[in-house]
Amino acid sequence: MRRRSVLTAAGAAALAVPVLGAAPATAAPASGRRGCLEIRGVDISSLPKNEDQGAVYRTAEGRREDPVRLIARAGVTHARLKVWVNPADGYNDKAHVLALARRLKRAGVGIWIDFHYSDSWADPAHQTKPAAWAGLDVPGLARAVYDHTADVLGALRRQGTPAQLVQIGNELNGGLIWPEGNWEHFDAMTAFLKAGLRAARDTTPRVRTILHLANGGDNGLYRWWFDNVVSYGVDFDVIGLSYYPFWHGPLADAAANMADITARYGKPCVIAETAYPFTLESEDDVNDIMNSPSQLTDGFPATPAGQAAWLRTVADLAAGVPNGQGLGYCYWEGLWTYRAGSGWDPTNPASGNAWENLALFDFEDRELPGLGTLGRYRG
């Protein structure tokens, strides 16, 4: 996720397919103890840059604490870390991921790696080829995907911090590594996916692989995309969804989609991204993504209590996938509080943060109730 995820007109047209026989959602306990979720995660990719720019994190009472210890103490099971190839600011690269993984291992938090296969943000509207791969043909790009994936995951395993979960691409609605791997070229797209999946299994045999789309309430998109990918023989373990209520439709649509796709493809699912604001105010001078009451979901005010209530609801959504096929969910960039110099654009140190009012820490750096809800509810 970076900004509101949209496809280009061509991609949107490609997704306009009929939905046949979507199954309704029915309540069922998640796997393990009744109603418990295996994955209660948070994306903390921004943490190293935030800390280098002076960010601190505090308990609800105001005591300064290591944020990795805070999320572990709250009961968070996994931390998601995105990986870019050659980022302009030097963050979200292999070195930073390795260092953060060591902290997570010491705290007892599982590691979830999210490969973007880009030098910057990858989402449905942006899947920009890494600059270093610009001259490669399709076989060369597939080899680059394999090598990059194996390099990062192999380094994690060698230092004793193997990944438990790995995404081969991020919000892949329109493919990856454009233009060769876009939605018009499923042969190349699936060659890239297979290369990443093979590298993951070669380096980390016990890792669970995820293919991740945005628009978690759009069953037509998921059927179109996964029907095509499966027809090319792509073998993966888990379906990942982004589900933000302010962009991706009603809860009932997400519930119906997850019920359908887990049955249709015989795979469990995980809500790989969600978030909700604790206020509509902004700490910096950048207009935040969530800034208007019209964007809110009925019954969930933009307050700390409203944010925590949303997390309970999305946990219930995952736990309600039939036959225990909802593994859990991940809160996106819960530690991305405002600090000058830690903005969204890796090429521009002056860029701002349009997300700080959706973090799990308030404008005084104090832990919000939502962090405890994330870690303990359905734990």
MARDREN-570283 format. One record per residue (C-alpha): x, z, y. Coordinates in nm, 2 decimals. Layout:
<sites>
+--------+--------+--------+
!   east !     up !  north !
+--------+--------+--------+
!      X !      Z !      Y !
...
+--------+--------+--------+
</sites>
This chain:
<sites>
+--------+--------+--------+
!   east !     up !  north !
+--------+--------+--------+
!   0.00 !   0.00 !   0.00 !
!   0.12 !  -0.06 !   0.36 !
!  -0.18 !  -0.18 !   0.56 !
!  -0.52 !  -0.28 !   0.46 !
!  -0.47 !  -0.50 !   0.15 !
!  -0.61 !  -0.85 !   0.19 !
!  -0.54 !  -1.18 !   0.02 !
!  -0.49 !  -1.50 !   0.21 !
!  -0.79 !  -1.74 !   0.21 !
!  -0.66 !  -1.93 !  -0.08 !
!  -0.61 !  -1.61 !  -0.29 !
!  -0.95 !  -1.48 !  -0.19 !
!  -1.11 !  -1.80 !  -0.30 !
!  -0.93 !  -1.78 !  -0.63 !
!  -1.08 !  -1.44 !  -0.69 !
!  -1.44 !  -1.55 !  -0.63 !
!  -1.53 !  -1.54 !  -1.00 !
!  -1.86 !  -1.42 !  -1.16 !
!  -1.87 !  -1.08 !  -1.32 !
!  -2.03 !  -1.10 !  -1.67 !
!  -2.15 !  -0.79 !  -1.84 !
!  -1.97 !  -0.52 !  -1.65 !
!  -2.02 !  -0.20 !  -1.83 !
!  -2.17 !   0.10 !  -1.65 !
!  -1.96 !   0.42 !  -1.63 !
!  -2.06 !   0.72 !  -1.83 !
!  -1.91 !   1.06 !  -1.82 !
!  -1.65 !   1.16 !  -2.08 !
!  -1.38 !   1.41 !  -2.10 !
!  -1.02 !   1.30 !  -2.03 !
!  -0.76 !   1.31 !  -2.31 !
!  -0.61 !   1.65 !  -2.40 !
!  -0.80 !   1.96 !  -2.30 !
!  -1.16 !   1.89 !  -2.21 !
!  -1.17 !   1.74 !  -1.86 !
!  -0.80 !   1.77 !  -1.80 !
!  -0.59 !   1.49 !  -1.65 !
!  -0.24 !   1.41 !  -1.78 !
!  -0.13 !   1.25 !  -1.45 !
!  -0.18 !   1.43 !  -1.12 !
!   0.08 !   1.26 !  -0.91 !
!   0.20 !   1.20 !  -0.56 !
!   0.41 !   0.91 !  -0.41 !
!   0.70 !   1.07 !  -0.22 !
!   0.90 !   0.75 !  -0.15 !
!   0.94 !   0.83 !   0.22 !
!   1.09 !   1.17 !   0.16 !
!   1.46 !   1.09 !   0.18 !
!   1.42 !   0.90 !   0.51 !
!   1.19 !   1.17 !   0.65 !
!   1.44 !   1.44 !   0.57 !
!   1.73 !   1.25 !   0.71 !
!   1.53 !   1.23 !   1.04 !
!   1.48 !   1.60 !   1.04 !
!   1.15 !   1.65 !   0.86 !
!   1.08 !   2.00 !   0.72 !
!   0.80 !   2.12 !   0.49 !
!   0.64 !   2.46 !   0.49 !
!   0.40 !   2.66 !   0.28 !
!   0.05 !   2.71 !   0.41 !
!   0.17 !   3.04 !   0.56 !
!   0.45 !   2.86 !   0.75 !
!   0.76 !   2.94 !   0.54 !
!   1.00 !   2.66 !   0.51 !
!   1.05 !   2.53 !   0.16 !
!   1.20 !   2.24 !  -0.04 !
!   0.92 !   1.99 !  -0.06 !
!   1.00 !   1.90 !  -0.42 !
!   0.96 !   2.26 !  -0.51 !
!   0.64 !   2.28 !  -0.32 !
!   0.48 !   1.99 !  -0.51 !
!   0.61 !   2.13 !  -0.84 !
!   0.47 !   2.48 !  -0.76 !
!   0.14 !   2.32 !  -0.67 !
!   0.12 !   2.17 !  -1.02 !
!   0.19 !   1.80 !  -0.95 !
!   0.29 !   1.63 !  -1.28 !
!   0.46 !   1.31 !  -1.16 !
!   0.62 !   1.18 !  -0.84 !
!   0.61 !   0.80 !  -0.77 !
!   0.91 !   0.64 !  -0.62 !
!   0.91 !   0.28 !  -0.49 !
!   1.22 !   0.06 !  -0.54 !
!   1.32 !  -0.23 !  -0.30 !
!   1.60 !  -0.47 !  -0.38 !
!   1.81 !  -0.48 !  -0.06 !
!   1.61 !  -0.29 !   0.21 !
!   1.72 !  -0.33 !   0.57 !
!   1.73 !   0.05 !   0.63 !
!   1.90 !   0.14 !   0.30 !
!   1.62 !   0.35 !   0.17 !
!   1.40 !   0.31 !  -0.14 !
!   1.71 !   0.17 !  -0.31 !
!   1.87 !   0.27 !  -0.64 !
!   2.10 !   0.53 !  -0.49 !
!   1.82 !   0.71 !  -0.31 !
!   1.59 !   0.69 !  -0.62 !
!   1.87 !   0.84 !  -0.84 !
!   1.92 !   1.13 !  -0.60 !
!   1.56 !   1.20 !  -0.57 !
!   1.51 !   1.18 !  -0.95 !
!   1.77 !   1.45 !  -1.00 !
!   1.57 !   1.68 !  -0.77 !
!   1.25 !   1.61 !  -0.95 !
!   1.41 !   1.67 !  -1.29 !
!   1.54 !   2.01 !  -1.17 !
!   1.18 !   2.10 !  -1.05 !
!   1.02 !   1.98 !  -1.37 !
!   0.83 !   1.69 !  -1.21 !
!   0.79 !   1.36 !  -1.41 !
!   0.93 !   1.03 !  -1.27 !
!   0.71 !   0.73 !  -1.20 !
!   0.90 !   0.42 !  -1.08 !
!   0.73 !   0.15 !  -0.88 !
!   0.92 !  -0.18 !  -0.86 !
!   0.82 !  -0.40 !  -0.56 !
!   1.06 !  -0.69 !  -0.64 !
!   1.10 !  -0.74 !  -0.26 !
!   1.33 !  -0.61 !   0.02 !
!   1.02 !  -0.45 !   0.18 !
!   0.66 !  -0.38 !   0.12 !
!   0.48 !  -0.56 !  -0.16 !
!   0.10 !  -0.56 !  -0.16 !
!  -0.18 !  -0.83 !  -0.19 !
!  -0.09 !  -0.99 !   0.14 !
!   0.29 !  -0.96 !   0.11 !
!   0.50 !  -1.04 !  -0.20 !
!   0.82 !  -1.17 !  -0.02 !
!   1.10 !  -1.28 !  -0.24 !
!   1.42 !  -1.07 !  -0.20 !
!   1.67 !  -1.25 !   0.03 !
!   1.94 !  -1.24 !  -0.24 !
!   1.71 !  -1.43 !  -0.48 !
!   1.62 !  -1.71 !  -0.24 !
!   1.81 !  -1.99 !  -0.42 !
!   1.70 !  -1.91 !  -0.77 !
!   1.47 !  -2.12 !  -0.98 !
!   1.20 !  -1.97 !  -1.21 !
!   1.43 !  -1.89 !  -1.50 !
!   1.68 !  -1.75 !  -1.25 !
!   1.42 !  -1.53 !  -1.09 !
!   1.31 !  -1.40 !  -1.43 !
!   1.66 !  -1.31 !  -1.51 !
!   1.70 !  -1.13 !  -1.17 !
!   1.38 !  -0.93 !  -1.24 !
!   1.52 !  -0.83 !  -1.57 !
!   1.86 !  -0.73 !  -1.43 !
!   1.72 !  -0.54 !  -1.13 !
!   1.47 !  -0.35 !  -1.35 !
!   1.73 !  -0.27 !  -1.62 !
!   1.99 !  -0.17 !  -1.36 !
!   1.76 !   0.10 !  -1.20 !
!   1.60 !   0.23 !  -1.51 !
!   1.93 !   0.23 !  -1.71 !
!   2.09 !   0.43 !  -1.43 !
!   1.81 !   0.68 !  -1.44 !
!   1.84 !   0.72 !  -1.82 !
!   2.22 !   0.75 !  -1.81 !
!   2.20 !   1.04 !  -1.55 !
!   1.95 !   1.22 !  -1.77 !
!   1.64 !   1.15 !  -1.56 !
!   1.46 !   0.87 !  -1.75 !
!   1.13 !   0.74 !  -1.60 !
!   0.82 !   0.83 !  -1.79 !
!   0.61 !   0.57 !  -1.61 !
!   0.71 !   0.24 !  -1.46 !
!   0.51 !  -0.02 !  -1.26 !
!   0.62 !  -0.38 !  -1.30 !
!   0.52 !  -0.49 !  -0.95 !
!   0.30 !  -0.33 !  -0.69 !
!  -0.06 !  -0.44 !  -0.61 !
!  -0.03 !  -0.77 !  -0.79 !
!  -0.37 !  -0.92 !  -0.69 !
!  -0.20 !  -1.24 !  -0.59 !
!   0.11 !  -1.22 !  -0.81 !
!   0.46 !  -1.14 !  -0.71 !
!   0.78 !  -1.31 !  -0.58 !
!   0.61 !  -1.57 !  -0.38 !
!   0.57 !  -1.86 !  -0.38 !
!   0.69 !  -1.92 !  -0.74 !
!   0.50 !  -1.63 !  -0.89 !
!   0.17 !  -1.64 !  -0.68 !
!  -0.18 !  -1.67 !  -0.82 !
!  -0.15 !  -2.05 !  -0.85 !
!   0.14 !  -2.02 !  -1.10 !
!   0.04 !  -1.78 !  -1.38 !
!   0.31 !  -1.93 !  -1.60 !
!   0.58 !  -1.82 !  -1.36 !
!   0.40 !  -1.49 !  -1.27 !
!   0.38 !  -1.39 !  -1.63 !
!   0.74 !  -1.49 !  -1.70 !
!   0.84 !  -1.24 !  -1.43 !
!   0.61 !  -0.97 !  -1.56 !
!   0.75 !  -1.02 !  -1.92 !
!   1.11 !  -1.00 !  -1.79 !
!   1.04 !  -0.67 !  -1.61 !
!   0.85 !  -0.52 !  -1.91 !
!   1.12 !  -0.62 !  -2.15 !
!   1.39 !  -0.46 !  -1.93 !
!   1.18 !  -0.14 !  -1.91 !
!   1.15 !  -0.12 !  -2.29 !
!   1.51 !  -0.22 !  -2.35 !
!   1.65 !   0.06 !  -2.12 !
!   1.38 !   0.33 !  -2.17 !
!   1.21 !   0.28 !  -2.50 !
!   0.96 !   0.57 !  -2.45 !
!   0.85 !   0.46 !  -2.10 !
!   0.49 !   0.37 !  -2.04 !
!   0.44 !   0.04 !  -1.84 !
!   0.18 !  -0.02 !  -1.58 !
!   0.04 !  -0.33 !  -1.42 !
!  -0.12 !  -0.24 !  -1.09 !
!  -0.38 !  -0.41 !  -0.87 !
!  -0.54 !  -0.30 !  -0.55 !
!  -0.92 !  -0.32 !  -0.48 !
!  -1.02 !  -0.08 !  -0.75 !
!  -1.39 !  -0.14 !  -0.72 !
!  -1.37 !  -0.52 !  -0.76 !
!  -1.45 !  -0.59 !  -1.13 !
!  -1.44 !  -0.97 !  -1.08 !
!  -1.08 !  -0.95 !  -0.96 !
!  -0.97 !  -0.73 !  -1.25 !
!  -1.14 !  -0.95 !  -1.51 !
!  -0.99 !  -1.27 !  -1.36 !
!  -0.64 !  -1.13 !  -1.33 !
!  -0.61 !  -0.95 !  -1.66 !
!  -0.79 !  -1.22 !  -1.86 !
!  -0.53 !  -1.46 !  -1.73 !
!  -0.23 !  -1.23 !  -1.79 !
!  -0.35 !  -1.13 !  -2.14 !
!  -0.40 !  -1.50 !  -2.23 !
!  -0.03 !  -1.55 !  -2.16 !
!   0.07 !  -1.28 !  -2.40 !
!   0.18 !  -1.01 !  -2.16 !
!   0.20 !  -0.67 !  -2.33 !
!   0.17 !  -0.36 !  -2.12 !
!   0.05 !   0.00 !  -2.17 !
!  -0.17 !   0.11 !  -1.87 !
!  -0.39 !  -0.06 !  -1.60 !
!  -0.32 !   0.08 !  -1.25 !
!  -0.57 !   0.06 !  -0.97 !
!  -0.55 !   0.14 !  -0.60 !
!  -0.87 !   0.30 !  -0.48 !
!  -0.91 !   0.39 !  -0.12 !
!  -1.28 !   0.46 !  -0.03 !
!  -1.24 !   0.32 !   0.32 !
!  -1.13 !  -0.02 !   0.18 !
!  -1.24 !  -0.06 !  -0.18 !
!  -1.61 !   0.01 !  -0.20 !
!  -1.83 !   0.29 !  -0.34 !
!  -1.73 !   0.53 !  -0.61 !
!  -1.99 !   0.38 !  -0.84 !
!  -1.81 !   0.04 !  -0.82 !
!  -1.48 !   0.20 !  -0.91 !
!  -1.63 !   0.39 !  -1.20 !
!  -1.80 !   0.08 !  -1.34 !
!  -1.48 !  -0.12 !  -1.31 !
!  -1.27 !   0.14 !  -1.49 !
!  -1.52 !   0.17 !  -1.77 !
!  -1.53 !  -0.20 !  -1.81 !
!  -1.16 !  -0.28 !  -1.80 !
!  -1.05 !   0.00 !  -2.03 !
!  -1.30 !  -0.12 !  -2.29 !
!  -1.23 !  -0.49 !  -2.24 !
!  -0.85 !  -0.47 !  -2.27 !
!  -0.82 !  -0.16 !  -2.49 !
!  -0.59 !   0.01 !  -2.24 !
!  -0.61 !   0.34 !  -2.05 !
!  -0.61 !   0.33 !  -1.67 !
!  -0.47 !   0.54 !  -1.39 !
!  -0.56 !   0.54 !  -1.02 !
!  -0.22 !   0.46 !  -0.89 !
!  -0.30 !   0.51 !  -0.52 !
!  -0.56 !   0.70 !  -0.32 !
!  -0.57 !   0.90 !   0.00 !
!  -0.80 !   1.06 !   0.26 !
!  -0.74 !   1.19 !   0.61 !
!  -0.74 !   1.56 !   0.71 !
!  -0.80 !   1.46 !   1.07 !
!  -0.86 !   1.15 !   1.28 !
!  -0.61 !   1.25 !   1.54 !
!  -0.26 !   1.10 !   1.55 !
!   0.07 !   1.29 !   1.60 !
!   0.26 !   0.99 !   1.74 !
!   0.16 !   0.71 !   1.97 !
!   0.08 !   0.47 !   1.69 !
!  -0.28 !   0.41 !   1.62 !
!  -0.34 !   0.54 !   1.27 !
!  -0.50 !   0.34 !   0.99 !
!  -0.78 !   0.59 !   0.98 !
!  -0.89 !   0.67 !   1.33 !
!  -1.27 !   0.63 !   1.35 !
!  -1.56 !   0.83 !   1.21 !
!  -1.71 !   0.49 !   1.10 !
!  -1.43 !   0.47 !   0.84 !
!  -1.51 !   0.79 !   0.67 !
!  -1.71 !   0.82 !   0.34 !
!  -2.04 !   1.01 !   0.36 !
!  -1.99 !   1.37 !   0.26 !
!  -1.62 !   1.38 !   0.32 !
!  -1.53 !   1.48 !   0.68 !
!  -1.18 !   1.42 !   0.82 !
!  -1.08 !   1.79 !   0.77 !
!  -0.85 !   1.97 !   0.54 !
!  -1.15 !   2.07 !   0.33 !
!  -1.28 !   1.71 !   0.33 !
!  -0.95 !   1.58 !   0.21 !
!  -0.94 !   1.84 !  -0.07 !
!  -1.30 !   1.75 !  -0.16 !
!  -1.20 !   1.38 !  -0.19 !
!  -0.92 !   1.47 !  -0.43 !
!  -1.16 !   1.66 !  -0.65 !
!  -1.40 !   1.37 !  -0.65 !
!  -1.13 !   1.11 !  -0.74 !
!  -1.01 !   1.34 !  -1.02 !
!  -1.36 !   1.35 !  -1.15 !
!  -1.37 !   0.97 !  -1.13 !
!  -1.06 !   0.95 !  -1.35 !
!  -1.18 !   1.21 !  -1.59 !
!  -1.52 !   1.03 !  -1.62 !
!  -1.37 !   0.71 !  -1.77 !
!  -1.54 !   0.68 !  -2.11 !
!  -1.35 !   0.78 !  -2.42 !
!  -1.08 !   0.97 !  -2.23 !
!  -0.92 !   0.65 !  -2.10 !
!  -0.87 !   0.78 !  -1.75 !
!  -0.52 !   0.92 !  -1.74 !
!  -0.53 !   1.06 !  -1.39 !
!  -0.44 !   0.96 !  -1.03 !
!  -0.16 !   0.95 !  -0.77 !
!  -0.19 !   1.03 !  -0.40 !
!  -0.01 !   0.78 !  -0.19 !
!   0.28 !   0.90 !   0.04 !
!   0.16 !   1.26 !   0.06 !
!   0.49 !   1.37 !   0.22 !
!   0.51 !   1.10 !   0.49 !
!   0.47 !   1.33 !   0.79 !
!   0.57 !   1.20 !   1.14 !
!   0.93 !   1.19 !   1.24 !
!   1.08 !   0.96 !   1.49 !
!   1.29 !   0.70 !   1.31 !
!   1.09 !   0.72 !   0.99 !
!   0.84 !   0.45 !   1.06 !
!   0.69 !   0.19 !   0.84 !
!   0.92 !  -0.11 !   0.93 !
!   1.26 !  -0.09 !   0.76 !
!   1.40 !  -0.34 !   1.01 !
!   1.28 !  -0.15 !   1.32 !
!   1.39 !   0.22 !   1.37 !
!   1.14 !   0.25 !   1.65 !
!   0.84 !   0.16 !   1.44 !
!   0.58 !   0.44 !   1.40 !
!   0.39 !   0.61 !   1.12 !
!   0.03 !   0.51 !   1.09 !
!  -0.02 !   0.74 !   0.79 !
!   0.06 !   1.10 !   0.91 !
!  -0.30 !   1.20 !   0.93 !
!  -0.34 !   1.12 !   0.56 !
!  -0.04 !   1.33 !   0.45 !
!  -0.07 !   1.65 !   0.25 !
!   0.10 !   1.84 !   0.52 !
!  -0.04 !   1.90 !   0.87 !
!   0.11 !   1.83 !   1.21 !
!   0.29 !   2.17 !   1.19 !
!   0.44 !   2.07 !   0.86 !
!   0.23 !   2.32 !   0.66 !
!   0.10 !   2.25 !   0.32 !
!  -0.27 !   2.15 !   0.32 !
!  -0.53 !   2.27 !   0.06 !
!  -0.54 !   1.92 !  -0.09 !
!  -0.19 !   1.96 !  -0.24 !
!  -0.31 !   2.25 !  -0.45 !
!  -0.62 !   2.06 !  -0.54 !
!  -0.41 !   1.77 !  -0.65 !
!  -0.19 !   1.98 !  -0.87 !
!  -0.44 !   2.22 !  -1.02 !
!  -0.78 !   2.07 !  -1.03 !
!  -0.84 !   1.93 !  -1.38 !
!  -0.49 !   2.05 !  -1.47 !
+--------+--------+--------+
</sites>
